[in-house]
Amino acid sequence: EAENPYRLSRRLEIERAPQTRSIYGGPLPDTEYLVLGALRPRPEIHKRIEKRLDERLRHGMVEEIQNLHKQGVPWEKLESFGLEYREVSRFLQGEMLFPDMRDHLLIKIRQFAKRQDTWFRKMEREGVAIHWLPPENIEEAEALCREFLA
């Protein structure tokens, strides 16, 4: 996010570091690792995202951000904390109505989830083996972990 000074600064710091570069800019380090992924259909992911967002809104996300601002945290700082803080801050400043904020936030979170999925697919294209498992298949995940650690 180019408009976020902290993230831009951190990105430059990472890019200038004299270490082996990560998936973001080069080959993976010579390390053994196990990558497990939760395999869920996209409609289920969307439904879970919506449920989680509504729970967070019901359990005080707006009030939390409002209280932080009342305690002296400027809107610009709150907006730099991440997606939810940015959108709720805009609502609290009167830039949008609550239903519009919720709908906009839902779209943004779903887009973020899609980018995460794209990132994992890129890892696979670059040779990282990802074990995609249904989330309820704890036994197989445990077996893979035991085998990896043995």
Beta strands, then each sheet from edge to edge (+ up, - down):
strand 1: 35-38
strand 2: 130-133
sheet 1: 1+ 2+
end
